[in-house]
Amino acid sequence: MHYERTGDLSKLAPFNTYTLIIDVQKSNAVLLLCDKNSALIEDVGCTAQSDIQHWQAKKAQRCEVTANAQKLCN
C-alpha cells in the first residue's frame, strides 16, 4: 500500500477490510498484510520482492510478524 502525497485516500478503499501491521526493527521495517486474523503477505523493506507469501501455506498463519529483518537485510 502506497500513500501518495496527493492525499487521495480513496485509493486505499480496496484495503479497508485488511489489517496492515508495520514492525520497525532497528533501521528496517517489516510490513504484514492480514485478512481478519490470517496472515497474507509479509515483506521486509530491504528486499525487492515480497518475502513470505503466507496465503500459499496449507494451514492459515496467524496475523503475527515472523520475519527477522536483520537476517534478511544483511
Rosetta constraint file for C-alpha pairs under 8 A:
AtomPair CA 1 CA 12 HARMONIC 7.49 0.50
AtomPair CA 3 CA 7 HARMONIC 7.17 0.50
AtomPair CA 3 CA 9 HARMONIC 7.80 0.50
AtomPair CA 4 CA 8 HARMONIC 7.10 0.50
AtomPair CA 9 CA 13 HARMONIC 7.17 0.50
AtomPair CA 12 CA 16 HARMONIC 6.87 0.50
AtomPair CA 17 CA 35 HARMONIC 7.10 0.50
AtomPair CA 17 CA 36 HARMONIC 7.80 0.50
AtomPair CA 18 CA 33 HARMONIC 6.85 0.50
AtomPair CA 18 CA 34 HARMONIC 5.68 0.50
AtomPair CA 18 CA 35 HARMONIC 4.99 0.50
AtomPair CA 18 CA 36 HARMONIC 6.75 0.50
AtomPair CA 19 CA 33 HARMONIC 5.82 0.50
AtomPair CA 19 CA 34 HARMONIC 5.02 0.50
AtomPair CA 19 CA 35 HARMONIC 6.36 0.50
AtomPair CA 19 CA 36 HARMONIC 7.16 0.50
AtomPair CA 20 CA 31 HARMONIC 6.93 0.50
AtomPair CA 20 CA 32 HARMONIC 5.69 0.50
AtomPair CA 20 CA 33 HARMONIC 4.74 0.50
AtomPair CA 20 CA 34 HARMONIC 6.40 0.50
AtomPair CA 21 CA 31 HARMONIC 5.75 0.50
AtomPair CA 21 CA 32 HARMONIC 5.04 0.50
AtomPair CA 21 CA 33 HARMONIC 6.54 0.50
AtomPair CA 21 CA 65 HARMONIC 8.00 0.50
AtomPair CA 22 CA 29 HARMONIC 6.60 0.50
AtomPair CA 22 CA 30 HARMONIC 5.74 0.50
AtomPair CA 22 CA 31 HARMONIC 4.71 0.50
AtomPair CA 22 CA 32 HARMONIC 6.49 0.50
AtomPair CA 23 CA 29 HARMONIC 5.60 0.50
AtomPair CA 23 CA 30 HARMONIC 5.08 0.50
AtomPair CA 23 CA 31 HARMONIC 6.48 0.50
AtomPair CA 23 CA 65 HARMONIC 7.41 0.50
AtomPair CA 24 CA 28 HARMONIC 5.86 0.50
AtomPair CA 24 CA 29 HARMONIC 4.35 0.50
AtomPair CA 24 CA 30 HARMONIC 6.35 0.50
AtomPair CA 25 CA 29 HARMONIC 5.77 0.50
AtomPair CA 25 CA 30 HARMONIC 7.40 0.50
AtomPair CA 25 CA 69 HARMONIC 6.52 0.50
AtomPair CA 25 CA 70 HARMONIC 7.60 0.50
AtomPair CA 28 CA 44 HARMONIC 7.30 0.50
AtomPair CA 28 CA 45 HARMONIC 6.46 0.50
AtomPair CA 28 CA 46 HARMONIC 7.01 0.50
AtomPair CA 28 CA 69 HARMONIC 6.32 0.50
AtomPair CA 28 CA 70 HARMONIC 7.77 0.50
AtomPair CA 29 CA 44 HARMONIC 5.96 0.50
AtomPair CA 29 CA 45 HARMONIC 5.65 0.50
AtomPair CA 29 CA 69 HARMONIC 7.16 0.50
AtomPair CA 30 CA 42 HARMONIC 6.97 0.50
AtomPair CA 30 CA 43 HARMONIC 5.55 0.50
AtomPair CA 30 CA 44 HARMONIC 4.44 0.50
AtomPair CA 30 CA 45 HARMONIC 6.25 0.50
AtomPair CA 30 CA 65 HARMONIC 7.59 0.50
AtomPair CA 30 CA 67 HARMONIC 7.11 0.50
AtomPair CA 30 CA 69 HARMONIC 6.84 0.50
AtomPair CA 31 CA 42 HARMONIC 5.68 0.50
AtomPair CA 31 CA 43 HARMONIC 5.15 0.50
AtomPair CA 31 CA 44 HARMONIC 6.40 0.50
AtomPair CA 31 CA 45 HARMONIC 7.62 0.50
AtomPair CA 32 CA 39 HARMONIC 7.06 0.50
AtomPair CA 32 CA 40 HARMONIC 7.45 0.50
AtomPair CA 32 CA 41 HARMONIC 5.83 0.50
AtomPair CA 32 CA 42 HARMONIC 4.43 0.50
AtomPair CA 32 CA 43 HARMONIC 6.46 0.50
AtomPair CA 32 CA 63 HARMONIC 7.70 0.50
AtomPair CA 32 CA 64 HARMONIC 7.73 0.50
AtomPair CA 32 CA 65 HARMONIC 6.49 0.50
AtomPair CA 33 CA 39 HARMONIC 6.20 0.50
AtomPair CA 33 CA 40 HARMONIC 5.56 0.50
AtomPair CA 33 CA 41 HARMONIC 5.30 0.50
AtomPair CA 33 CA 42 HARMONIC 6.43 0.50
AtomPair CA 33 CA 63 HARMONIC 7.99 0.50
AtomPair CA 34 CA 38 HARMONIC 5.43 0.50
AtomPair CA 34 CA 39 HARMONIC 4.36 0.50
AtomPair CA 34 CA 40 HARMONIC 5.15 0.50
AtomPair CA 34 CA 41 HARMONIC 7.19 0.50
AtomPair CA 34 CA 63 HARMONIC 5.88 0.50
AtomPair CA 35 CA 39 HARMONIC 6.51 0.50
AtomPair CA 35 CA 40 HARMONIC 6.76 0.50
AtomPair CA 37 CA 62 HARMONIC 5.81 0.50
AtomPair CA 37 CA 63 HARMONIC 5.12 0.50
AtomPair CA 38 CA 60 HARMONIC 5.94 0.50
AtomPair CA 38 CA 61 HARMONIC 5.45 0.50
AtomPair CA 38 CA 62 HARMONIC 4.88 0.50
AtomPair CA 38 CA 63 HARMONIC 5.02 0.50
AtomPair CA 39 CA 54 HARMONIC 5.76 0.50
AtomPair CA 39 CA 55 HARMONIC 6.81 0.50
AtomPair CA 39 CA 60 HARMONIC 7.22 0.50
AtomPair CA 39 CA 61 HARMONIC 5.37 0.50
AtomPair CA 39 CA 62 HARMONIC 5.57 0.50
AtomPair CA 39 CA 63 HARMONIC 4.49 0.50
AtomPair CA 39 CA 64 HARMONIC 7.09 0.50
AtomPair CA 40 CA 53 HARMONIC 6.18 0.50
AtomPair CA 40 CA 54 HARMONIC 4.80 0.50
AtomPair CA 40 CA 55 HARMONIC 4.58 0.50
AtomPair CA 40 CA 61 HARMONIC 8.00 0.50
AtomPair CA 41 CA 50 HARMONIC 7.15 0.50
AtomPair CA 41 CA 51 HARMONIC 7.74 0.50
AtomPair CA 41 CA 52 HARMONIC 5.80 0.50
AtomPair CA 41 CA 53 HARMONIC 4.75 0.50
AtomPair CA 41 CA 54 HARMONIC 5.53 0.50
AtomPair CA 41 CA 55 HARMONIC 6.79 0.50
AtomPair CA 42 CA 50 HARMONIC 6.55 0.50
AtomPair CA 42 CA 51 HARMONIC 6.01 0.50
AtomPair CA 42 CA 52 HARMONIC 5.01 0.50
AtomPair CA 42 CA 53 HARMONIC 6.54 0.50
AtomPair CA 42 CA 54 HARMONIC 7.31 0.50
AtomPair CA 42 CA 65 HARMONIC 7.45 0.50
AtomPair CA 42 CA 67 HARMONIC 7.34 0.50
AtomPair CA 43 CA 47 HARMONIC 7.89 0.50
AtomPair CA 43 CA 49 HARMONIC 7.66 0.50
AtomPair CA 43 CA 50 HARMONIC 4.77 0.50
AtomPair CA 43 CA 51 HARMONIC 4.96 0.50
AtomPair CA 43 CA 52 HARMONIC 6.51 0.50
AtomPair CA 43 CA 67 HARMONIC 7.85 0.50
AtomPair CA 44 CA 50 HARMONIC 7.20 0.50
AtomPair CA 44 CA 51 HARMONIC 6.56 0.50
AtomPair CA 44 CA 67 HARMONIC 7.37 0.50
AtomPair CA 44 CA 69 HARMONIC 6.10 0.50
AtomPair CA 44 CA 72 HARMONIC 7.57 0.50
AtomPair CA 44 CA 73 HARMONIC 7.94 0.50
AtomPair CA 46 CA 72 HARMONIC 7.91 0.50
AtomPair CA 46 CA 73 HARMONIC 5.78 0.50
AtomPair CA 47 CA 51 HARMONIC 7.55 0.50
AtomPair CA 47 CA 72 HARMONIC 7.81 0.50
AtomPair CA 47 CA 73 HARMONIC 7.10 0.50
AtomPair CA 53 CA 57 HARMONIC 7.60 0.50
AtomPair CA 54 CA 60 HARMONIC 7.41 0.50
AtomPair CA 54 CA 61 HARMONIC 6.42 0.50
AtomPair CA 55 CA 60 HARMONIC 7.20 0.50
AtomPair CA 55 CA 61 HARMONIC 8.00 0.50
AtomPair CA 57 CA 61 HARMONIC 7.53 0.50
AtomPair CA 67 CA 72 HARMONIC 7.97 0.50
AtomPair CA 68 CA 72 HARMONIC 6.48 0.50
AtomPair CA 69 CA 73 HARMONIC 5.71 0.50
AtomPair CA 70 CA 74 HARMONIC 6.14 0.50
